[in-house]
Amino acid sequence: MKYSIMQPYFFPYLGYYSLIRKSDRFILFDDVQFIRHGWIERNRILKPVEGWQYISVPLEKVSLGTKIDQVRIKSADDWRDRILRQLEHYKKKSPFYAETIEVVKKSIGLDTSSIVELNRNILFETCKYIGIQIHIDVFSTMQLQIEPVNHPGEWALNITKCLAGTEYINPVGGVDIFKQEQFDAAGISISFMGNNLTPYSQRRGLFEPGLSIIDAMMFNEPEQIRALIDDTYLL
């Protein structure tokens, strides 16, 4: 059984879906400190003319040290309509605008104050549209009794051990926090994967890589998106 563990990101980029695609079981890790202005509550889309802009979910203020699973969405803000308005410029150039907007509406339409539950629903709806099977667990609800964690790399190790997993896969950017000898001793193989972020037509001059999955959906049909997601490399 191959596991991947990631924090719950908002409409993440293609590489996040590469991990989902390669995993038998995907865990949203929400039992750590929330860092504002990361990828939990925002991501990037194209600007109308050039460059990129953020779309985001407004969150209630939290104190330092608040865990991700305790973060709540600011309900009084009309953020759903704002996001849809920010996406309207795609209509002029995007061949899959109508289909993508329907997925976005289903994704953000969940009646919840939890950013974790919202992002989980986003993953569910986008994977459903793209044609990716996904088994998502939320760590804070799993009630696992894992061994004590002494450094950041042990979270993935101890969770995988607790679930009797045999393989763990992580983004290439996190390679330095893991100790290979610990995984070897536990009989768990570990690999690091990246996405090549191959350019696709955005109907403009300069390609903007690493944008939200929304951008890939605007310009590619599901089969093409799966090909982009599968365009990976291992360390």
Residue pairs with C-beta under 8 A, 6 or more apart in sequence:
1 24
1 25
1 163
1 164
1 165
1 166
1 167
2 22
2 23
2 24
2 25
2 165
2 166
2 167
2 168
2 169
3 23
3 24
3 25
3 26
3 27
3 156
3 159
3 160
3 163
3 165
3 167
3 168
3 169
4 19
4 20
4 22
4 23
4 25
4 26
4 27
4 168
4 169
4 170
5 26
5 27
5 29
5 139
5 155
5 156
5 159
5 160
5 168
5 170
6 16
6 19
6 26
6 27
6 28
6 29
6 171
7 28
7 29
7 30
7 32
7 38
7 39
7 40
7 68
8 28
8 29
8 30
8 40
8 68
8 115
8 116
8 119
8 120
8 123
8 138
9 16
9 39
9 40
9 43
9 119
10 39
10 40
10 41
10 42
10 43
10 56
10 57
10 115
10 118
10 119
10 122
11 43
11 55
11 104
11 107
11 122
11 126
11 212
11 213
11 214
12 39
12 43
12 123
12 212
12 213
13 43
13 195
13 197
13 210
13 211
13 212
13 213
14 195
14 197
14 210
14 213
14 216
14 225
14 228
14 229
15 171
15 194
15 195
15 197
15 210
15 232
16 213
17 126
17 127
17 130
17 132
17 213
17 229
18 193
18 195
18 229
18 230
18 232
19 26
19 169
19 170
19 171
19 193
20 26
20 123
20 127
20 132
20 134
21 132
21 226
21 229
21 230
22 169
22 193
22 232
23 169
24 135
25 135
25 137
25 163
25 165
26 134
26 135
26 136
26 137
27 136
27 137
27 138
27 139
27 142
27 159
28 116
28 119
28 120
28 136
28 137
28 138
28 139
29 139
29 155
30 67
30 68
30 69
30 116
30 138
30 139
30 140
31 67
31 68
31 69
31 139
31 140
32 67
32 68
32 155
33 64
33 65
33 66
33 67
33 68
34 40
34 62
34 66
34 67
34 68
34 70
34 71
36 59
40 68
40 71
40 115
40 119
41 56
41 57
41 58
41 59
41 71
41 115
42 54
42 55
42 56
42 57
43 54
43 55
43 56
43 211
43 212
43 214
44 52
44 53
44 54
44 55
44 208
44 210
44 211
44 212
45 52
45 53
45 54
45 55
45 86
45 87
45 90
45 211
45 212
45 214
45 215
46 52
46 53
46 89
46 90
46 202
46 204
46 208
46 211
46 215
47 53
47 89
48 89
50 204
50 205
50 206
51 208
52 208
52 211
53 86
55 83
55 86
55 87
55 212
55 214
56 79
57 73
57 79
57 115
57 118
58 73
58 74
58 77
58 79
59 71
59 72
59 73
59 74
59 115
60 71
60 72
60 73
60 74
62 70
62 71
67 140
68 115
68 116
69 114
69 116
69 138
69 140
71 114
71 115
71 116
72 113
72 114
72 115
73 79
73 112
73 113
73 114
73 115
73 118
75 113
80 108
80 109
83 104
83 108
84 101
84 104
84 105
87 100
87 101
87 104
87 214
90 97
90 100
90 218
91 97
93 202
93 203
93 204
94 100
94 203
94 218
94 219
95 218
95 219
96 217
96 218
96 219
96 220
96 221
97 218
99 129
99 217
100 214
100 217
100 218
103 125
103 126
103 129
103 217
104 214
106 125
107 121
107 122
107 125
107 126
108 118
108 122
110 117
110 118
110 121
112 118
112 121
116 138
116 140
120 136
120 138
123 134
123 136
124 134
124 136
126 213
126 217
127 133
127 134
129 217
129 222
130 217
130 222
130 225
130 226
130 229
131 222
131 223
131 226
132 226
132 229
139 159
144 159
144 162
144 163
145 162
146 158
146 159
146 161
146 162
147 154
147 158
147 161
147 162
148 158
149 155
149 158
151 177
151 179
152 177
153 177
153 178
153 179
153 182
154 182
156 168
156 170
156 178
157 168
157 178
157 182
157 183
157 186
157 188
160 168
160 186
160 188
161 186
161 188
165 188
166 187
166 188
166 189
167 188
167 189
167 190
167 191
168 183
168 188
168 189
168 190
168 191
169 190
169 191
169 192
169 193
170 178
170 190
170 191
170 192
170 193
171 192
171 193
171 194
172 192
172 193
172 194
172 235
173 194
174 192
175 192
175 235
178 190
180 190
183 189
183 190
191 234
191 235
192 234
192 235
193 232
193 233
193 234
193 235
194 232
194 233
194 235
195 228
195 229
195 231
195 232
196 231
196 232
196 233
197 209
197 210
198 228
198 231
199 207
199 209
200 207
200 216
200 219
200 220
200 224
200 228
201 219
202 208
202 215
202 219
203 219
208 215
213 225
216 225
216 228
217 225
220 228
